[in-house]
């Protein structure tokens, strides 16, 4: 049976189920890395890029857009010169992070 796509209310774009989102995020090593940086307090893209060897600005921007699209993070643009952008977890992103912590605990063998 074919799974129907749900419409995301804010953007009107087709959104995947939470299970599909989990698969998409967990299946990408850079998405987890970027989310981990944000959860540890690294909020600016330049700092993220410098914090991880091998993470290009192109890949970083793609992952950040994905995390915003899924509602895991939110983007805040400051009206400054030079422009400044920060990414922070949303309420849903905080809950998602809890799930990731539980998966990490399972991997370590603890509960």
N, C-alpha and C positions, 0 to 999 in steps of 0.2 A: 504494500500500500504506500502510495506517495505521500510524503509529509507536506502539509500546507504551510506556506510562509505566512508569518504574522506581519502586520503593518505596524511599524514603530510610530507612535502618535506624534512625537515631536518633529520628525523629519519626513514622515510619509514614505520612507524607504522600507523595503522588505527587510525584516530582521530575522535572524536565526533564533532557534530555540536556545534556552540556556545550555542544554546539553551540546548543541552545535557550537555555541560560543566557547564553551569549555574546551571542546576538541580543537577549535581553531587557535585559542590562546595557548593551551598546553602543548600543542603540536609545533609551536614556534619558539625556539630557544631565545630569540631576541625579545619577544613579547614578555616572557617571564623575567628576563634580565632587566628590561626597562621598568616593568611594574615593581620589581624588587628595589630598584634604585629610588623610585618615587616613594615607596613605602618606608625606605630608610631616610628620607628627607632630602634627596637630591631632586630638586624640582625644576631646574633650568636645563634646557636641551644641551647647551654648551658644556655644562658640568657633567651631564650624563655621558656625552661623547668622550670626554677626557677620562672618565672613570672606568671605561671598559675598552680594553684593547680589541681592535678588530671591528668595532661598531662604527659604521660610517654614518654620516649625517643623512644620507638618503634612506638607509634602512631604519635609522632612528625615527625620522619623520613619518615613515610608513607605519611603524609600530605605534607611535604616539597617536596618529590618526585612527588607527584600529581601536586602540584603548578608549579613545573619546567616543568613537562611533558606537561601541558596545556599552557606553555609559559607565565604564570602570573608572575613568579619570575625567577630569574637567580641565579645560584650558582657560587660563586667565591671561588676557593681553593688557599690559599696562600702557597708558598713553604717555610714553616718555620718549626722549631722544637720547641715545639710541633705543629702539624698541626693546621691550623686555617681555618675555613669555614665561609662564610657570604652569606646571601640571601638578594637580593634586588629586588624591583619590576622592571619589564620590561616596555617598553612603553605601550604594551598591558595591562600589569598589572595595570598601572596607570589609563588607560581608564576603566578597569574593576572595579577598586576602586571607580571611579566616579559613575558607575552604582550602586554599593553597597551603596554609599552615598545617591543616589536618592531613593533607596528602603527604607533606614532608614528614610529619610524625609517623605516618604509616610506613613510609620508606625507611625510616630509622628503626622501625620495629617497636615503637612505643605507642601508647594510646593516651 
